Amino acid sequence: MSANRSWEYLPNCLLPEGSELPRGVRRYAAAVEYDGSRFCGWQRQSHSPAVQSVVEQALSSVANEPVVVACAGRTDTGVHGVNQIIHFDTAASRQPRNWLLGANTRLPDTVRFHWVGEVGGRFHARFSATARTYRYIISNEPVRPALFRGLLTWCKAPLDAAAMDRAAQHLLGENDFTSFRSAGCQSRSPFRCVDAVRVWRQRQLVIIEITANAFLHHMVRNIAGVLMAVGRGERSESWAGELLALRDRTKGEVTAPPDGLYLVEVAYPAEFGVPVFEPGPVFVC
C-alpha cells in the first residue's frame, strides 16, 4: 500500500460522530460464516491459520490492494461463526455483489461470505454492536455421533433441558461474571449484561442461547459447563446464581469444549442498515 494512503488506519477505529471517510474511500460491512475447527481462532496469527487471514487475503485479491478487516467479536480456537460481522475500507470500486462472489471464489470451503453491503463511515463492526448472541449446541445421546465432528459437543448423560433453562435465568441482568471468566481474560471489567438466556431441546440436541452486550473470555463455555452439570442432576438449579455471587472461578465447573459454540447473531441500530439474519446454524430451529 502506498505511503500516501492516509486512510490506512480506518479499519481499526470508529470515526467520531459526523466524520466522513476520505474522498474515494468506501466502507463495507459483511456477514461471514466459518468452521472454526480448522483455525486457531478469528484473530490473525503469525504461527497458525486464522479466519481473519483468509478473509483479508480473499478481499485483498478482489480489491487488488491490501484490505484489513475489523470484526464484531474475536472467536477462539475451534469456535464457529454463523453471522460474524466485519467491516473494511477500500478505494477499490466494486459492487457489493462483486465483493460477495469474488471473495467466495478465493476462500477455503470452510469460510463463506453471505452478505456484503456498503455502510457509512460511522459504522464499526465491533463498537457499533449493541448485542451479541452465541449458541452452544450439545449432542445428547448415549453414543458419540459419527457426523458433525468438531461442530457439536457430546454429552453422554441425559440432560434435563428444562432444569438448565431455569438455572440459566439466574444469570440475567448486569452482573460481575468473574466466576465465569478464564484465568487469562484480559478484560478490564468483569461486568457484563446478559439480556436473554434460554435452553431448549431439539430431539437429541440441547441448545443453550445467550445474548449479552459483550462476553468475557470463555464466558459462554464456562456457563455451558455449569448448566450441563445442572442438567445431569449433579448440581441444583440455584447453583448458577450462587456461583455468580461468589465471584470465584475456582468454585465453578470445567470449561466446556469449543466444538459446539457458535457466534450466531450481532445486533446493530437500524440506522446502519445491517440485515437481521437467521441465527442458525442451519440444523437448529
C-alpha positions in Angstrom: 0.0 0.0 0.0 1.5 3.4 -1.0 2.6 5.8 1.7 0.1 8.5 0.7 -2.9 6.3 1.7 -3.8 8.3 4.8 -7.0 6.2 5.4 -5.0 3.0 6.1 -5.8 3.3 9.8 -9.6 3.3 9.3 -10.4 -0.4 9.7 -9.1 -0.3 13.3 -11.1 2.7 14.6 -14.6 4.2 14.9 -14.8 7.6 13.3 -16.1 10.4 15.5 -19.8 11.5 15.2 -20.3 13.4 11.9 -17.0 12.3 10.4 -16.8 11.2 6.8 -14.5 8.8 5.0 -11.7 10.3 2.9 -12.7 11.0 -0.7 -12.7 7.9 -2.9 -12.8 5.5 0.1 -15.8 3.3 0.9 -16.7 1.2 4.0 -18.3 -2.1 3.5 -19.8 -4.5 6.1 -20.1 -8.2 5.5 -21.6 -11.3 7.2 -19.1 -14.3 7.4 -19.8 -18.0 8.2 -16.9 -20.3 9.1 -16.0 -23.7 10.6 -13.7 -22.7 13.4 -12.4 -26.2 13.9 -9.9 -25.6 11.1 -8.5 -22.4 12.5 -6.6 -21.1 15.6 -9.4 -18.6 16.0 -10.5 -15.4 14.3 -7.6 -13.1 15.0 -4.6 -13.1 12.6 -1.6 -15.1 14.0 1.9 -15.5 12.7 2.2 -19.2 13.6 -1.2 -20.7 12.8 -4.1 -20.3 10.2 -6.7 -17.8 11.3 -10.1 -16.9 9.9 -9.1 -13.2 9.6 -6.1 -14.0 7.5 -8.0 -15.9 4.8 -10.8 -13.3 4.8 -8.3 -10.5 4.3 -6.4 -12.4 1.6 -9.7 -13.0 -0.4 -10.8 -9.4 -0.1 -7.3 -8.1 -1.0 -7.3 -10.2 -4.1 -10.7 -8.8 -5.2 -9.6 -5.2 -4.4 -6.2 -5.7 -5.9 -4.7 -3.9 -2.9 -4.3 -4.8 0.8 -7.5 -5.0 2.8 -7.7 -5.1 6.6 -10.9 -6.1 8.4 -12.4 -5.5 11.9 -14.8 -7.9 13.4 -17.7 -7.9 15.8 -16.2 -10.4 18.2 -12.9 -12.4 18.1 -13.8 -16.1 18.4 -11.3 -18.6 19.9 -9.7 -21.7 18.5 -12.4 -24.2 17.5 -15.3 -21.7 17.9 -17.6 -21.2 14.8 -19.3 -18.2 13.3 -22.6 -18.2 11.5 -23.2 -14.4 11.2 -19.9 -12.9 12.2 -20.0 -9.2 11.1 -16.9 -7.5 9.7 -16.2 -4.2 8.1 -13.4 -2.9 5.8 -12.3 0.2 4.0 -11.1 0.4 0.4 -10.6 2.7 -2.5 -11.4 -0.2 -4.9 -14.6 0.4 -6.9 -16.6 -2.8 -6.6 -20.3 -3.5 -6.3 -21.4 -5.5 -3.2 -22.3 -8.5 -5.4 -18.8 -8.4 -6.8 -17.2 -8.4 -3.3 -19.5 -11.3 -2.3 -19.0 -13.6 -5.3 -15.3 -12.6 -5.9 -14.3 -13.2 -2.3 -16.1 -16.5 -2.0 -14.2 -17.9 -5.0 -11.0 -17.2 -3.2 -12.0 -18.6 0.3 -11.4 -22.1 1.5 -14.5 -24.4 1.7 -14.7 -23.7 5.5 -15.4 -20.0 5.1 -18.1 -18.1 3.2 -19.5 -14.6 2.9 -23.3 -14.5 3.0 -23.8 -10.7 2.6 -21.8 -7.6 1.7 -23.2 -4.1 1.8 -21.9 -0.5 1.8 -22.2 1.3 5.2 -21.3 4.8 6.4 -18.0 5.8 8.0 -19.6 5.9 11.4 -20.2 2.1 11.3 -17.8 -0.1 13.2 -18.4 -3.9 13.3 -17.3 -4.1 17.0 -18.1 -0.7 18.6 -21.4 -0.1 16.8 -22.8 -3.5 18.0 -25.4 -3.4 20.8 -25.6 -7.1 21.5 -24.1 -10.5 20.5 -25.7 -13.9 20.6 -24.0 -17.2 21.0 -25.5 -20.7 20.8 -23.8 -23.7 22.4 -25.1 -27.0 20.8 -24.8 -30.3 22.6 -25.4 -33.8 21.1 -27.1 -35.5 24.0 -27.2 -39.2 23.1 -25.6 -42.4 24.6 -23.2 -42.9 21.7 -20.8 -40.3 20.3 -22.2 -39.3 16.9 -20.1 -40.1 13.8 -21.3 -37.0 11.9 -20.6 -33.3 12.7 -17.3 -34.0 14.4 -16.0 -30.7 15.8 -19.3 -29.0 15.2 -21.1 -30.4 18.3 -20.2 -31.1 21.9 -21.2 -34.6 23.0 -22.7 -35.3 26.4 -23.5 -39.0 27.1 -25.5 -38.5 30.3 -29.2 -37.5 29.8 -29.7 -33.7 30.2 -32.7 -32.0 31.7 -33.0 -29.0 29.4 -35.9 -27.5 31.4 -33.8 -27.5 34.6 -30.9 -26.0 32.7 -33.2 -23.3 31.4 -34.5 -22.4 34.9 -30.9 -22.4 36.2 -29.8 -20.1 33.4 -32.3 -17.4 34.4 -30.1 -16.6 37.5 -27.6 -15.1 35.1 -29.9 -12.4 33.7 -29.0 -8.7 34.1 -25.8 -6.8 34.6 -23.5 -8.8 36.9 -19.9 -9.5 37.8 -19.1 -12.6 35.9 -15.7 -13.3 37.5 -16.9 -16.9 38.2 -17.4 -17.5 34.5 -14.3 -15.8 33.0 -11.0 -17.6 32.1 -7.9 -17.0 34.2 -6.2 -15.4 31.3 -9.1 -13.0 30.5 -7.7 -9.5 29.8 -10.9 -7.5 30.1 -10.6 -4.6 32.4 -14.1 -5.2 33.9 -15.8 -8.5 34.8 -19.2 -6.9 34.4 -21.4 -7.9 31.5 -25.1 -7.5 30.9 -27.0 -10.7 29.9 -30.2 -9.7 28.1 -31.6 -13.1 27.4 -30.7 -16.7 28.0 -32.7 -19.9 27.2 -32.1 -23.6 26.9 -34.2 -26.0 24.9 -34.2 -29.5 23.4 -34.5 -30.2 19.7 -34.7 -34.0 19.6 -31.2 -35.3 20.6 -29.8 -31.7 20.6 -29.7 -29.4 23.6 -29.2 -25.8 22.7 -28.0 -23.0 25.1 -28.6 -19.5 23.7 -27.1 -16.4 25.4 -27.5 -12.8 24.3 -25.4 -10.1 26.0 -23.8 -6.7 25.3 -20.4 -8.4 25.3 -18.7 -11.5 26.6 -15.6 -12.3 28.7 -13.0 -14.8 27.6 -14.5 -18.4 27.9 -17.7 -16.9 29.5 -20.1 -18.9 27.4 -18.2 -22.1 27.6 -17.9 -21.8 31.4 -21.7 -21.1 31.6 -22.3 -24.2 29.4 -20.2 -26.3 31.8 -22.2 -25.2 34.8 -25.6 -25.7 33.1 -24.6 -29.2 31.9 -23.7 -30.1 35.5 -27.2 -28.9 36.5 -28.8 -30.8 33.5 -27.0 -34.0 34.6 -28.5 -33.6 38.1 -25.1 -33.1 39.8 -26.0 -29.6 40.9 -29.1 -27.7 42.0 -30.8 -25.1 39.7 -29.7 -22.4 42.1 -26.0 -23.2 41.6 -25.5 -20.8 38.7 -26.7 -17.9 40.8 -24.6 -19.0 43.8 -21.5 -19.1 41.6 -22.3 -15.7 40.3 -22.4 -14.3 43.8 -19.1 -16.0 44.8 -17.1 -14.2 42.1 -14.6 -17.0 42.2 -13.7 -19.0 39.0 -12.1 -21.8 41.1 -15.5 -22.7 42.5 -17.1 -23.4 39.1 -17.3 -26.2 36.6 -14.8 -27.3 34.0 -14.8 -25.2 30.8 -16.9 -26.8 28.1 -15.2 -27.7 24.8 -15.3 -25.2 22.0 -16.7 -27.6 19.5 -20.4 -26.7 19.9 -20.0 -22.9 20.3 -21.3 -20.6 17.5 -21.5 -16.8 17.2 -24.9 -16.6 15.6 -26.1 -13.0 15.7 -24.8 -9.4 16.2 -27.3 -6.6 16.7 -26.9 -3.1 15.4 -29.0 0.1 15.4 -31.3 0.1 12.4 -29.6 3.3 11.1 -26.7 1.2 9.8 -28.8 -1.0 7.6 -27.2 -4.3 8.6 -29.7 -7.1 7.8 -31.2 -9.3 10.5 -30.1 -12.9 9.8 -31.5 -16.2 10.9 -29.3 -17.3 13.9 -28.7 -20.9 12.8 -26.7 -22.9 12.2 -28.9 -24.5 9.6 -29.7 -27.7 11.6 -31.0 -25.7 14.6 -34.6 -24.2 14.6 
